[in-house]
Amino acid sequence: QSRPLNDLIERALKANPDIQTAIQSLRAAQATAKAQRGALFPVVTASGSGSHNQTSAAVSSSSADANSVFGLFTGLLNVNYLLDIWGGTRRAAESAEAQAEAQCFLLEGAYLTLTSNVVVAAVTEASLRGQIATTERTVEVQRQSLALLQRRFQIGQSARADVAAQEAALAQSEAALPPLRNQLSQQRNLLANLTGQTTAHLPAETFSLESISLPKALPVTLPSRMVEQRPDIRAAEANVHAAAATVGVQTAALLPQFTFGLSYGSTATSSDMLFSDVLGPTVMVGGSFMQTLLDGGASWQRRKAAQAAWEQAKSQYRSTVLTAFRNVADSLRAIEFDAITLRAASNAEKAARLSLEITRRRQAAGDAGILEVLNAELTYQTAALALVQEIGRAHV
């Protein structure tokens, strides 16, 4: 429910170079699959040749001139078709299509990864801004407390140890600010990178925890059919399909290959007589087969390699599924414990705020001093900082 975040994600999807790389990889895989599918159809080619020839009298007939000069022109239309008797060509096309399908799921995974990274970066920025604001307020309160303790020390109402302890606490809080600001700068640079920009063009959008809404209800269980929809699982499944089809390709390569051929054309001694009614057409129809008899076992070993690659793909698929279930279980458990931690931090912040309000009312009634108010506010700021950190983790 954050319009600036939605706009940032839309820009990232259009300009991120990793997405463009995945898109082009998918297009290349789809074109390769279509090219492989084309092998199922006959190949039609046209060819032509022309030559200028001279035949000497030694090889000519006795009635011929001493030197016979003539032209020879040929034009042919050729049709060749590899008969896919054993299904090798179909299996090769099937493998290419499965690889394109896997690339499609990799693109989907790239989309999900990019959008998740943008959201995490934006939420982290919002959390860091909240932590910086709370830490700056803590530093301000500690400076006021230190000034008050120093005045009391000058008139003998405070010990030097109290002043030194407050100085150390102030220095510690001040030292926490530069790392937080550095992390905020890094998150801004990351958002520029994710949206396809250099660090010279940081996004105009800025984020705070107040501008981002958490879902009101989060799942504590997830059906296995939801896990099956993960792009990494679908891609691994497509890889298994491609590897299985490759086994079929290598199996078909062990068997005889049959080819049908047809040539239709004309041959003449001059180009203007080609395909004329005076000369009849030249037609050649035939077929051939080829069977490898001896290749040092290379064909058989290629089939064994394809089978091993198939088993490897199946093992990788099982590993991907197991990892997916573990990731989902870890995420659901993290949601559960984050909710408990966030509730505890919220309760601590409410208690600290109530204590601060009571101390301020006591100060107004003359029952508490400014130092007690500052200490109560310091306790509240510490609890507020812990709450901001937990809110940021819960959003992520």
N, C-alpha and C positions, 0 to 999 in steps of 0.2 A: 504493500500500500504506500509506496514511495515513488512518486512520479519522477523525481530526479534520478533515482536509482534505475528505474525502467529505461529512461532516456540513455543513461550511461551504458546499460547492457545492449541496447539496440545499436549504439554506435560501435561498441566492441564487436558485435556480430558482423557488422559490415566491414570494419577496417582491420581487424586483427589478422596479422599475416599467417598465424598458425591455422586459422580457419580457412583462409584462402588456399594454403598448401593442401589441407585435407580435401577441399572441394576439387582442386585440380587432380589430386590423386584418384578421387572417385571417378572423375570424368575419364581419366586415362584407363582405369580398370574397366569401365563400361564400354569404352571404345574397343579395348582389347577383346572383351567378351563378344561384341558384335562381329569383330573381325574373325574370331575363331568360329562363330556360328556360320559365317560365310563359307567355310570349308565344306559344309554339307551340300552345297549347290555346285553344279557344273561350272567349270572355268572356260570361258569363251574368249579366244584371242584372234586377232587378225594379223597376218604376216604378209610381207611382199618382198620381192627381190628383183633385181634387174642387172644384167651383165652384157658386156660387149665382147664378142668372141671372134677368134680367127682360127680356122683350121687349115693346116698345111696340106699340100697335095699328097704327102706321104701317107696320110690317114684318111684321105678323101677318096671318093669313087673316081674311076677313070674318066668319067664324063664331066666331072666337076672341074671348075676353074683351078688354076694352080694355087690360088689362095682364096679360100671361102670365108667371107666375113658375114656374121649374122648377130642379131640380138636375141636375148632369151629373157623373158619376163614371166614372173609367177606371182599370183595373188591367191591366198588361201584364207579360209575361215576355219579355225580349229576349235573343236569342243573336246575337253578332257574331263573325265569324271572318275574320281576315286570311289569305288563301290565300298560303302561303309558296312560290310557284311558283319564284322565282329563288334561294331559299335565303338570303335576307338575314337572316331571323329566326334561322335555325339558325346562321349565321355569327356573329351578335351574341351568341348564347348560348355559342358556342364561344370567342369572344374573352373573355367574362366568366369562363368556367371556367379559361381559360389564365391570366388575371390572378390568380384565386384560387390557382392552382397556384404562380405566382411568389411570391405572398405566403406560401405555405406554406414555400417554400425560404428566404425571408427570415427567417421565424421559426426555422427550423433553424439558419440562420447566426447569429441572435441567441443561440440556445442555445450554440452552439460558441464564439462570441466571449465570452459571459459566463463560461463555465466556464474558458476559457483565461485570461481576465483574473484570475479568482479564483486559479488555480494560479500564475500569474506573480507576483501580489501576495504570495501566501503564501511562495513560494520566495525572492522578493526580501527579504521580512521575515527569513526564516531566514538568508540570506546576510548581511544587515545585522547581525543579532545576532552572527553569527560574527565579522564584521569588528570590531564594537565590543568584543567580548571579547578578541580578539587585540590590538587597539590599546590597550586598557586594560592588558593585560599588558606590552605594549611600553613604555608610559608608566611602569609600575612598575619595570621593569628599568632604564630610563634614569634614573629618579630615584635608584635605588641606585647606578648608575654615577657620577652627578653628585656624590652625597654622598661617595663614595670618592675621587673626583678632588679635591674641595674639601679633604678632610682631607690628601691628599698634597700639595696646593698649599701648605697652611698649614705643613707641615714641610719644604717645599722639594723634594719628590720629584716634582712635576708642574708643567708650565708653565701660565701663565695662558691661553694660547691653547687648550690642551686643555680647560680648564674652560669657556671661552667656546663652543667647538665643541659640547661636550656640552649646555650650556644651550640653544643654538640647536636641536639635535636634539630635546631634550625639548619645547621650545616648539612645534616643528613637529608633533610627535606629538599634543600636547594640543590643538592647533588643528584636528586632523583629527577629533576626537571630536564636537564640536557638529554639524557637517554630517551625520555618520552618524546621530546621534540624531534630528536633524530629519527625515531621510529615513525612519527607522523610524517616527516619528510619522505621517508622511504615508501610509505603507503601511498602518498600522493604520486611519487614517481612510478610506483607499480600500476596505479590506475591509468596513468598516461601510457605506459607500455601496453597494457591490456587493450586499450582503445586504439592502438596502432599509431600513437603519437610519441614524439620525443619528450624529454623532460622540460624542454623549452615551451611546451604547450600543455600545461597541466589542465585537467578538467575544471570547468567553471563551477561544477557542483561540489558542495561541501556537505558533510553528513554529521549529524548528532544523534545520540540514542533516542532523543525525544521525537525525531522525525521518522523513526523506523518502528514498525509494529511487529510484535511476535504473534504467531498463530495462537488462538485461544486454546486449541486442543491439539496435542501431538500424539501420534500412535505409540503404544507400548508393545505392540506385536505387529508382525507383517506377514501376510500369506506368502507361501513359497512361489506362487504364480507371479507375484510382484517382483520377486528377485529375478525370475526368469526374463523379465523385460529389460534387465540391465544391458547396455550396449556391449560391454565386455564379454558377457556370456553369449549374446547373440553372435558376436564376431567370432568367438571361439567355436561356436556351433557351425558357422559357415566354413571355417577353416577345416573342420573335420569333414564336411561335405566335399570340399575341394580336394582334400587329400585322398578320400575314398574314390573320387572320380579319376584321379591320376593313376591309381592302381589299375583301373579298367583300361586306361590308355596304354599303359605298359604291357598289360596282358594281351591286348589286341595287337601290339607290335610284334609279339612272338609268332603270330599266325600269318598266313599268306595274304599279300595285299594285291587286290585286283583293280585294274584301271581300264576304263572304256575310253576309246578315242574315235573321233570323227573329223575328217578334213574335207572341205569342199572348196574348189577353186578352179583356176584356169591357168594354163601355161601357153604362151605365144611368143613369136619371134619379134613382135612389136607391141608397144604398150597400147595402141589404139585397137588392137585385136583381142585384148583381154576381155573375157566375159561376152564375147560376140557369139552370134548364132552360128558362125562358120565353124568354130571350134567347139567341140563338146566339153562339158565340165570334167574336171578331175575330182574324183571322189575316192576317199580312202576311209574304210571302216575297219576297226580292229580292236583288239583288247590285249592286255598283258597281265601277267602276274609275277610277283616277286616274293621269294621266300628266302630268308637268311638261313644258310646252312651252317656256317661256322663264323663266329665273330669273337672267339676267345671268351665266351660266356658273358659278354657285355650286356646283351639284351636281358638275359635272365637276372643279372645283378642289378640292372636298372629297375626291374620289377620288384626285387627284394628291397631295394632302397625306397621305392614308393610305398611298399607295405610298412616298412619301418617308420616312414614319415607319417603314415596314417595312424599307427599306434601312438606315435609321439603327439599328434594332434589330439587324439582322444585323451591322453594323459593330461595335456595342457587344458583341455576342456574341463576335466574333473577337478584339476587344481583351481581353475578360475571359479568354478561353482562353489567349491569349499571356501575359497577366499571371500567370495561374495557373501555367503552366509555368515562368515566370521565378521566381516565389515558391518553387515546389517545388525548383528547381535551387539557388536561393540557400540554402534551408534545409538541403538535403542537403550542400552544400559547407560551410556553417557547422558542421554536425555533424562533418564530417571534420576541419576545422581546429581546432574546439574540443577534439576528442579529442586531437589532437597537442599543443595548448597545455596541456591538463589533464595529460597524461602528463609533459610537461616540468616543470610546476609541482610535480607530485607527486614527481618525481625530485629537484628542488631542495630540497623540504621534507625528504625522507628524508636527503639528504646533509647538510643543516644540522642535522638532529636527531642524526645520527651524530657530527658534529663537536662538538656540545654534549656528548654523552655522553663522548666521548674527553677533552674539556677538563675535565669534572667528575672523571673518573678521574685525570687528571693532577694536579688540585687535591688530591684525596684522597691522592695519593702525594707531595705537596709539590713538584711540578714546575711548577705553574701557580698564578697568583694569582687573587683574586676578580675583578679587573677583566677578566682574560681570559675567565673564566666568564660574566661579564655581557655582554661583547661577543659571545661565541658564542651566548648566549641571545637577544641582540638580533638577530643574524643569522637565528637560527631563527624568531623571531617575524615577521620581515619575510617570510621564505619561507612561513610558515604563513598570513600575511595574503594573499599572492598566491594561495596554493592555495585559500583560502576564496572569494576573488573568482572564480576560475576555476570552482570547483564550482558557485557560484551561476549563472554564465553557462551552464554545461553543463546544469544543471537546466532553466533557462528555454528 
